[in-house]
Amino acid sequence: MSKINDLLKQNILRKAIIVLSFFLAGYCIIPFIWATMEPDSSYYLKIAHNMVNGAAFFKDIGCGYTPLGMYIYSLPLYINPELSIRFLQVFQLVIVAIHCLLFYKILAQFQLSRNQKILFTLISIVALMTHQGNRFLLEPIVLLFQLATIFFIQKWQSSEKTQYLFVAGIALFLAFFSKQYALFIAPGIAYWLFTNSKNIKYFFINSLIFSAGVITVLCITGFFNYYQHQISPIEFVQRLLGLEYLSGDEIITGANYSVKKFFRSFNRFNFEFPIFAAFILFRNKIKISWKNENFIWILFALGSMAQLYFAGYRHYYQLIIPYLLLAFIALIRKFDTSEKQLRLLSYGFIYMILLLSVRFSVEVARRIKQDKNQVAIVNQLDKLDLIGKPVYLHSIRPSHYFRAKLESPNLAQIGYKYPTELKPETIHRLMPVGTYIIADTHYRSNPLFSSKYKLVAPITDRRYGEMYVLQKINN
């Protein structure tokens, strides 16, 4: 019976690898067929484009994020600022490929067969793709440096060479320098250093070495911005932490924090990535103790899931799924299965195929519709001679900033912020005379805008209906 179970298990394993490879190939191909631009992607790429053209992030650009992700996306644009979206997509997929390599290397610590490591790597990367991982977002870059941090700590653990801790500290700062949410894995790292140090003295020394890596890059970037762009250390730290956005009068997107919202986000996440069903399936094999190494991976998983308290956007799942997978692997360790578990795994395999099929079909249909709409809007903007002009997209999605090569009316203060982030009075105050705003009927009838802006022309968005191009004529 055990031999039959082994054969069935291997058969399910091979089929799962084939199916996941098929979907991974599909998600890699569709951005080249329909080269659409998402709002967040356009936001980041447009900032990257401005930096290539000489804008300094902390001095000239109004943005609440940390800048490394946008610096990285700007690298291909240094070759040619007018590179096509499809060429940039190749660069984005290189980042995804590095994820695969790092995740696979991290799995070497666990007692897994080669096929099992391939399967879990594919699950991780396909899950990333189904949650917007093939877009130009900050999360793939954050995850890259987070995984690099874990990889180098593993190297330190196996070799006891402290230089790996220093490099791990550098990698964690680079993850934070890509997006602040990277620090949610910090508790797991602290516990890892604690449990793998001989005593409190060595824990203190190891923590200092790790922190030295963080502080070294922090000082280098701080000094660079001070001497090159005259950004004071206090202002630099405030921008890193996003304090001006937390304390200012701007509206922070997604800032509706509550325990109720967390559980709503958690339920949605569990539906789209039902890994907790796998925990239940293998519950008799799970042994948890705060004294053993498994607790490290639990802390990574819990820390990453804390993001759901702040916002439940689907692309945030990219920074959660790998840690849940690693926690699952660490807790189970040995994947020997009973006949009942094999049957349930088969059902899970069928559910995975159905879920991926629906997700993939929705992605294709959305891109087809989105591509037609974006091409139509770019053509309308071109007829109005607005390509390359300073235009604030208020009632139309920010996707068009990069695709239509639109500039910000006020890069330092308005930037490419979402319409929900700024009050109408703030937008008016910050927009120079002669610049444009695309607004809906509500804005056209607003006394502030109806008296100080002239109607240039209406434009049609297939999703949001008719909108208006307005030009500011006086303050």
N, C-alpha and C positions, 0 to 999 in steps of 0.2 A: 504493500500500500504506500509506503514511503517513497518508493521509486516512482510510482504513478503520480504522487503528489509533486515530486521534484520535476517530472516531465511537464505536468500541467503548469507549474509555476514558471518554468523556463519558457513554455509556449506563450503564456500571458505576458511575460517580460518582453519577449521578442516582438510580439504584436504591438505592445504599448510603445516600444521604441520606434517601430515603423510608422505607426499612426502619428506620434508626436513629431517625428521628423518631417512627415508630410505637411502637417500644419505649420511647423516652423518655416519650411520652405515657402509656403503660401504667404505667411505674414511678412517674410523678407521681400517677396516679389511684388505684392500689391502696391507698395508706395512708389514703385517705378512705373506702374501702369497708370495709376491715378495720383499724380504728384500734388496732392492737396496740401493746404497749410492750415493747421489748427491755431486757435487763438493764442495759446501759451507758446507754441512753437514760433509763431510769427513775432511774438513779444521778445523772446530770447534771441532769435536770429537777427532781428532788427537792431537790438542793442549791440550784438556782436559786429554787425555791419558798421554801426556808428564808431565803434572802437577801432576798427580797421582804418576808418577814415580820420582817425586822430582824436576822437573824444575820450576823455579820461573818465573811468567809471565813477569814482567817488567825487569827482569835481564837476563833471558836465552832465551826468545822467541821473535822473530821478528814478530810483529803483530800490525797493526794500529788501531785495535778496542779496546774498553774497555773490561775488562776481566770477568765480573760477569757471563755472559751467559755461558762461557766455564767452569767457576767454578761450576755452577749449573749442567751442563751436566757431570761434572766429579764425582758427588756424587755417582751414582750407580757403577762407576768404582772403587771406594774405596772398595766396597764389593768384587769385582773380576775384575781386569784389563782386563781380557779376556772375559767379558760378550758378549753375542751375540747381533747382531743388533736388533733382535726381542725383547729381554729383555729390551734393552734400549728404544725401541719404546713404551713400556708400560709406562716408566717414562715420555716420551714426551707427551703421551696422558693424563697423570695426570695434566700436565701443562695446556693442553687444557681444561680439566674439571674445573680447577680453573678459567679460563677465563669465562666459562659458568656461574659459580656461581657469580662472581663479576659483570658481565654484567647484570644478572638478578636482583641482589641486587640494582644496580644503577637505573634500570628501576622502582624501587619502588617509586621513587620521582614523577613519572608521573602518570596521571590518566588513567591507562590502566587496562583492565581486565586480569585475570590470563592467559587466552589463548593468549591474545595479547602480554603479556610479554614473554610467551614461544615462540611464533612465532618470535618476533624480536631477541630473544636470539639465536634461531636456524638459522635465516638468518645470523646473525653475525658470528656464529661459522662455518656454512657450507661455507660461503664466505671465511672465513679464510682458510678452508681446500682446497677449489678449487684454492686458490692462495698459495699453497705449505705449508700450515699450519701443515701438518702431517710429515714435515721434521725437521731435527735437525738444525734449524736456530736461529738467535738471536731475530728476530721479535716477536715470541710468548712470550719470556721472557720479552722483553721490554714492550709489551702490558700488560702483567700481572701486572707489577709494575706501569704502567701508570693508569690502571683501579683501582688499589689499591689506588693510589693518589687521584683520583676522589672520590672513595668510602669514604675515610677518611675525605675529605673536606665536603662531604655531611653530614657525621656524625657531624662534627663541626658546620655546618650550622643549623642543626636541634636541637642540644643540647647546642651550644655555649660553649662547653668545649674545651679550647685551646690545650689540650694535643693531640687532634685529628689532629690539624694543625701541630704539631711537628712530629707526625707519618707520616702525608702526605708528609712533607718535606723529611723524611727518604726514603719514597717510591719513590719520584721523583728522588732523587740521585741514588737509586738502579736501576731505569730505565735508567738513563744516564750512570751508571756504567756498564750497559749491552750493550748499544750502544748510540753513541752521538746524534742520531736523536731523541731520546726521548724528547729533550728540545723543540721540535716544539710545544708542548702543553703549554709551559710556559706563553705565552701571555694570553691564556684563564684563566690560574690559577691566574695570577696577577689581571685580570679584575674581576674575581670571588671574590677575597679577597676585592677588592675595593668596589664593589657594595654591599657586605654583611657586611661591617664595618660601624659603626654608624657615624663616622666622620673621618677626615684625621688622627687624633691622634690614633684612634683605628686601622685604616688601617696600620699605621706605626708599631704599636705594633704587630698586627697579621702577618704582613710581616716579622718582626723580629723573631717571634716564628717559622714560617714556614721555614725561612732561617736557623734558629738554627738547625733544623732537618737535612737540607742539609749539613751544615758545620760540624756538629758533626760526621757524617759518613765519610765525606771527610777527616777530621783530623784523625780519627781512621785508615782508610785505608792508609793514607799518612804516619803516624807514624809507622805503622806496616811494610810498605815497606822500610822505612828508617832504622829502627833498625834491621829488619830481613834480608833485602837484600841489604842494603846500597844504596838505590835509593834516591837521593837528592830530596827535595821538588820541586825544579824547574823542574828537569827531570820528576818527577811524574806527574806534571801538564801538561807538554809538551806531555807526552804519553797519558794522558787522553784526551787532545784536538786533538791529532793526528798531532801535529805541525811538527814533524820531517818528516812526510810523505808529508805534504803540501809544505815544504821548500826544501826537498831533490831532488835528480835527478831521483827518481822512478816515474813510470807512474801510476797514480791513475785510477783504473778502473771506467768507467762510467763518468769520469770528462769531460763532453762536455756540459757545461752549456750554455743555451740560452733560450730565451722566446719561440722561435719556437719549440725547443725540448720539453719544458714544455707543450705546447698545443698539440703536437703529443702524449705525454704520457697521457695527460688528456683525449684525444679522445679515446685512447685505453682503459683507465680505465673505461670511461663511457660506452663503448660497452660491457665490461665484467661485469660491475656492474651498470646497468642503473637506479640508484636511482634518477637522475635528472629528469627522466620521471615521477617519483612519485611526485617530487616537483611541476612539471607542472600540473599534474593531480589534486592536492589538492591546487593549487595556490590561490584560492578564500578564503581559510581558514588560509592563512599565514599572520601573523601580526608581523612585525619586528620593534623594537625600541631599540636604544642603551641603553635606561634606564632600560629595563626589562631583566629578567633572560635569555630570549631566546638568547640574544646576546652573552652570555657566550659560548653556544654550537656552535654558528656560528664561534666564534674565535677558538674553538677547531678544528672544521672542516677545516677552512681555514689554520690554522697552520699546521695541519697534511698533507694537500694537497701540502704544500710548498716543501715537499720531492720530488715531481715530477719534480721540477726544477733541482734537482741535479742528479737524476737517475730515470728511469721508470721501474725498475725491478718489476716483478709481485709480489714477496714476500713483496715488500714495501707496497702493497695495504693492507696488514694486519694491518698496523698502520694508515690507512685512513678510512676504511669501518666502524669500530665501531663509529667513531666520526660523520660521515655523517648520520648514522642511528640515533644517539642521537640528532643531530641537526634537523633531519626530525621529530622525535617524539616531540621534544620541540616546534617546530614551528606549528605543526598541533594540538597537544594537544587532540582534540576530533575527533575521527574517525567515524563520522556519514557520510554516503555516499548516493548520489543520484543514481537513476537507471542507468544513463549514466556512472557514476563513477564505479558502480558495474560491468558493462559490460566491461569497460576498465581494471578493476582489474582482471577480468576473462581472458582477453587477456594477461595481464601481467603474470598471473599464468601459462598460456600455454607456454609463452616465457621462463619463469624461468625453466620449466620442460625440454624444448628442449635444453636450454643452459647448464643446469646441466648434461643432458644426454650426450651431445657432450663432455663436459669437462671430465666427468667420463670415457667415452669410450677412449678418448685420453690418460688419465692417466694410464688406465689399459694396453693399447697397448704399451705405452712408457715403462712401468715397465717390461713387458714381454721381450721386445727387449733389454732393458738395462740390465736386469738380466743375460740373455744369454751372452751378450758381456762382462760384468764384470767377470763372472765366467771363461770365456775363457781366459781373460787377466791374471787373478790371476793364472790360471793353467800354462800359459806361463812363468810368473815371477817365479813360483815355480820350474819349470824345469831348469831355469837358476840360481837357488839358490839365488834369490834376495829378498825373503821374509824376512822382518826384517832388510834389508840392507839400507844404506844411499843412496837414489835415489831421484834426482830432476825430477819431472814429468813436462817436458816442452811442448812436443807436444802431450801429452795425458792428459785427464782430471784429475784433482786432486781427483776424486772420489776414486782412488785406494790407497791413502795414508793410510786410515783407514782399508779398506777391505783387502788389501794385507800386512798390518802392516809394511809399509815402513817408514823409518826414514828420517828426513831432513839431507842433507849433511852439513848444517850450520844452526842450529836451531836459533841462536841469530840474524843472519843477513838475511838469505834467508827464514828461516821458511818454510811455505807451501804456499808461495805466488803464485799468478796466473802468468802464463808465460808472460802475457801482462804487468805485473808490473815491470819487470826487463829487462834491456838491456843485450844483449849477453855478452858484455865485463864485465858487473857487475857480471853476473852469473859465468863466468870463474874465475874472480878474487876471488870470495868468496867461490868457491868449493875447498875443500882440495884434494890433490893427493890421488887417490885410490877410490874416490867416483864415483857415476854413474849419468848419465843423460839420459833420454829417449827423443830423438829428431827426427825431421823429416829430409827429404832429404836436405832441406835448411841449416840446422845446420851441417849436415855431410859434405857438400861441403864448409862450411865456413872455410877459411884458419886457423882461430884461433882454431877451433875445430878439423879440419882434421889433424893438425900437433901435437896436444897435447893430443889427445884422441884416444884410440884404440876401434875398433868395437868389441863388445862382441857378439852380435847376433841381427838379425832383429826380430821384433814382429809385429803382425797384430792386428789392431783395426778395428772392423767391420764398424765403423763410419768414422774414419780418415784414414784408409788404412794402408800401411806399414810404420813402424817407426823403429828406431834403438836404441839399448842400447849401450851407449858409456861410457867408463871408463877413467877418467883423469889419465894420466901417468906422466905428468910433468907440471910445471908452465910456 
